[in-house]
Amino acid sequence: MKQNSMRLEFLGCAQNESFARVVISAFAVQLSPTIEEIADIKTAVSEAVTNAIVHAYVGTQGTVVMSARIEGEHEMSVTIEDHGKGIADVEKAMQPFYTTQPEMERSGMGFAVMQTFMDTLEVTSRPGEGTCVHMTKRFGAGE
């Protein structure tokens, strides 16, 4: 049974979204994913990190923490955390097309995309304390 974990902290700026995608891809390689599985996890991580950068630190710049864990031969969990402004109503925020920044041409589909590409998605948040997005992906599900 494989076990491994990683934790990465980076500045919540737009340039680091692509960095997070590359890191999670490199970490996932040890599970021998398909190209489609890598694309799925990169997309979900991209959405979670972008949400943290765009919404958590409005007018300021904080840190984003990405951690991942592999337990077993086929499953990886990924957590994206910020210590920004938080989400007052997580259920409402997770509704497709809901956005707090329509003037920035945000689609409000970030959480829906994460749900589509990952096997599980849990979002916890406290106003004034930050948000934690926890996702899991099972690799080789078609086997």
C-alpha positions in Angstrom: 0.0 0.0 0.0 1.4 3.4 -1.0 1.4 6.3 1.4 2.8 9.7 0.7 1.9 13.3 1.5 3.0 16.8 0.6 2.3 20.3 1.8 3.0 23.5 -0.1 2.4 27.1 0.9 2.5 29.9 -1.6 1.6 33.5 -2.1 -2.0 34.0 -3.2 -1.3 35.6 -6.6 -2.5 34.7 -10.0 1.0 33.5 -11.2 0.9 30.7 -8.6 -2.3 29.1 -9.9 -0.3 27.4 -12.7 2.5 26.5 -10.3 -0.1 24.6 -8.1 -1.3 22.7 -11.2 2.2 21.5 -12.1 2.9 20.5 -8.5 -0.3 18.5 -8.1 0.4 16.8 -11.5 3.9 15.8 -10.4 2.6 14.4 -7.1 -0.2 12.4 -8.8 2.2 10.7 -11.2 3.1 8.1 -8.6 -0.5 6.7 -9.0 0.0 6.1 -12.7 -2.9 8.2 -13.8 -4.3 8.5 -17.2 -3.9 11.8 -19.1 -7.6 12.5 -18.5 -7.3 11.9 -14.7 -4.3 14.3 -14.6 -6.4 16.9 -16.5 -9.3 16.4 -14.0 -7.2 16.9 -10.9 -5.3 19.9 -12.4 -8.6 21.5 -13.4 -10.1 21.0 -9.9 -7.0 22.3 -8.2 -6.9 25.3 -10.5 -10.5 26.2 -9.6 -9.9 25.9 -5.9 -6.7 27.9 -6.0 -8.2 30.6 -8.2 -11.2 30.9 -5.8 -8.7 31.4 -2.9 -6.7 34.0 -4.8 -9.7 35.9 -6.2 -12.2 35.7 -3.3 -10.3 35.2 0.0 -7.9 38.1 -0.2 -9.9 40.9 -1.9 -7.7 44.0 -1.8 -4.9 42.1 0.0 -2.5 39.3 -0.6 -2.3 36.3 1.7 -1.1 32.7 1.5 -2.7 29.6 0.0 -1.8 26.1 1.4 -2.1 23.1 -0.9 -1.7 19.7 0.7 -2.2 16.2 -0.8 -2.2 12.7 0.5 -2.0 9.3 -1.1 -3.2 6.3 0.9 -3.4 3.1 -1.0 -2.9 2.3 -4.7 -5.7 4.4 -6.2 -6.8 7.4 -4.2 -5.5 10.9 -3.6 -7.0 13.7 -1.4 -6.2 17.3 -2.0 -6.9 20.2 0.3 -6.7 23.9 -0.6 -6.8 26.3 2.4 -6.7 30.0 2.8 -7.0 32.3 5.8 -8.9 35.0 4.1 -12.4 36.5 4.5 -14.3 33.2 4.4 -17.7 32.3 3.0 -20.8 33.3 4.9 -23.1 30.8 3.2 -21.2 27.9 1.7 -24.4 26.2 0.4 -25.3 29.3 -1.6 -21.7 29.8 -2.8 -21.7 26.2 -4.2 -24.8 26.8 -6.4 -23.9 26.9 -10.1 -23.7 30.4 -11.5 -23.5 32.1 -8.1 -20.8 34.7 -7.9 -19.9 37.6 -5.6 -18.0 39.3 -8.4 -20.2 39.6 -11.5 -18.4 42.8 -12.5 -15.2 40.8 -13.0 -17.0 38.4 -15.4 -16.9 35.5 -13.0 -19.0 32.5 -14.1 -19.8 31.2 -10.7 -19.0 27.7 -11.8 -15.8 27.0 -9.7 -17.4 24.6 -7.2 -19.5 22.9 -9.9 -16.3 22.2 -11.9 -14.6 20.8 -8.8 -17.6 18.5 -8.2 -17.6 17.4 -11.8 -13.9 16.4 -12.0 -13.4 15.0 -8.5 -15.0 12.1 -6.7 -15.8 14.1 -3.5 -15.8 17.7 -2.5 -16.2 19.2 0.9 -16.1 22.9 1.6 -15.8 24.4 5.1 -15.5 28.1 5.8 -15.8 30.6 8.6 -16.2 34.3 7.9 -13.1 36.2 8.9 -11.1 32.9 9.3 -10.8 31.4 5.8 -11.9 28.5 3.7 -10.9 24.8 3.3 -11.7 22.9 0.1 -11.1 19.1 0.5 -11.4 16.9 -2.6 -10.6 13.3 -3.4 -9.9 11.6 -6.7 -9.9 7.9 -7.3 -7.5 6.9 -10.1 -8.1 3.9 -12.3 -11.8 3.8 -11.6 -12.5 2.3 -15.1 -10.3 -0.7 -14.4 
